[in-house]
């Protein structure tokens, strides 16, 4: 069963360059725990879904909820906490292990 995480990220004062540099460091850690960044994108400029809109949206998949928690608990992830705080001012996360397929 796949476990999906959608993260809505709001860049801090250092902007998108800092956010992207931070994410580049986290993706290998994520992969070590059975995770994968499926997509990363900026919402369309005229998207009014959120006010204010996030600077970037990530769709992540993990092999299980336990794999996701293992990633979150990884000491390497915790070592990046100060860098994360400098790069990302706010994160909103939606998680689910219950996928539906309409095809």
Buried (B, 14 or more C-beta within 10 A) or exposed (E): EBBBBBBBBBBBEBEEEBBEEBBEBBBEBBEEBBBEBEEBEEBEEEEEEEEEBBBBBBBBBBBBBEBBEBBEEBEEBEEBEEBBEBBBBEEEEEEEEEEEEEE
